[in-house]
Amino acid sequence: MSAIEIQPIKKPAHIRFSGNRVVLPEPLRQKIDQHWQQLVKDNPRLHNGESFTVVSADETDAEVAIELAETDYAHYLYSHQVGGLASLLFA
């Protein structure tokens, strides 16, 4: 995993929930579900609850605008533990 650099935002940040839920392609959803089932097998206390993902981010001289959409914890964990979602989503 590559390093993440955190920097302070020195201008107004507007974070907006789109009201939409991320719809993933079926082959990707199946891979996420298989990964989740293995995680639950290893740790039955896991709960696949609501999570949010950034769907767009735009920075101007005046502000930073970030838009979020709803997803689930299984999707979040898959993207961090397995990765490679961009190649599946944009192939």
C-alpha positions as CSV (number, residue, x, y, z in Angstrom):
1,M,0.0,0.0,0.0
2,S,1.3,3.4,-0.9
3,A,1.9,6.1,1.7
4,I,-0.9,8.6,2.4
5,E,-0.1,12.3,3.1
6,I,-2.5,14.2,5.2
7,Q,-2.4,18.0,4.8
8,P,-4.5,20.7,6.5
9,I,-7.2,22.4,4.4
10,K,-6.8,26.1,4.6
11,K,-10.0,27.1,2.8
12,P,-13.6,26.2,3.3
13,A,-14.5,22.5,2.8
14,H,-18.0,21.7,1.7
15,I,-18.9,18.0,2.1
16,R,-22.2,16.9,0.6
17,F,-24.0,13.6,0.7
18,S,-25.4,13.0,-2.7
19,G,-28.3,10.9,-1.4
20,N,-27.3,8.1,-3.8
21,R,-26.0,4.6,-3.1
22,V,-23.0,3.3,-5.0
23,V,-24.1,0.6,-7.5
24,L,-21.2,-1.8,-8.3
25,P,-21.0,-4.1,-11.3
26,E,-22.2,-7.6,-10.5
27,P,-18.8,-9.3,-10.9
28,L,-17.2,-6.8,-8.4
29,R,-20.1,-7.2,-6.0
30,Q,-19.6,-11.0,-6.1
31,K,-15.9,-10.6,-5.3
32,I,-16.7,-8.3,-2.4
33,D,-19.3,-10.6,-1.1
34,Q,-17.0,-13.6,-1.2
35,H,-14.3,-11.6,0.6
36,W,-16.8,-10.5,3.2
37,Q,-18.0,-14.1,3.8
38,Q,-14.4,-15.2,4.5
39,L,-13.9,-12.2,6.9
40,V,-17.1,-13.1,8.8
41,K,-16.1,-16.8,8.9
42,D,-12.8,-15.6,10.6
43,N,-14.6,-13.0,12.8
44,P,-18.3,-13.6,13.3
45,R,-18.7,-10.3,15.2
46,L,-18.2,-8.2,12.0
47,H,-21.2,-6.2,10.9
48,N,-21.7,-4.9,7.3
49,G,-23.1,-1.5,8.1
50,E,-23.5,1.8,6.3
51,S,-20.3,3.5,5.1
52,F,-19.6,6.4,2.7
53,T,-17.2,6.9,-0.2
54,V,-16.0,9.9,-2.0
55,V,-17.5,10.1,-5.5
56,S,-16.1,13.4,-6.5
57,A,-13.7,16.1,-5.2
58,D,-13.1,19.5,-6.7
59,E,-10.7,22.1,-5.4
60,T,-10.7,25.7,-6.5
61,D,-8.8,28.7,-5.2
62,A,-11.8,29.5,-2.9
63,E,-12.9,26.1,-1.6
64,V,-12.8,22.3,-1.6
65,A,-16.0,20.5,-2.6
66,I,-16.4,16.8,-1.8
67,E,-19.4,14.6,-2.7
68,L,-20.1,11.4,-0.8
69,A,-22.3,8.4,-1.7
70,E,-23.5,5.5,0.5
71,T,-21.8,2.1,0.3
72,D,-21.2,-0.6,2.9
73,Y,-18.4,-1.7,5.1
74,A,-17.8,-4.8,3.0
75,H,-17.0,-2.6,0.0
76,Y,-14.8,-0.3,2.2
77,L,-12.8,-3.3,3.5
78,Y,-12.4,-4.9,0.1
79,S,-11.1,-1.7,-1.4
80,H,-8.5,-1.4,1.4
81,Q,-7.5,-5.0,1.9
82,V,-7.7,-6.2,-1.7
83,G,-7.6,-3.0,-3.8
84,G,-7.6,-2.9,-7.5
85,L,-11.1,-1.6,-7.8
86,A,-10.2,1.0,-10.5
87,S,-9.2,-1.7,-12.9
88,L,-12.5,-3.5,-12.3
89,L,-14.7,-0.4,-12.5
90,F,-13.0,1.2,-15.5
91,A,-12.0,-1.8,-17.6
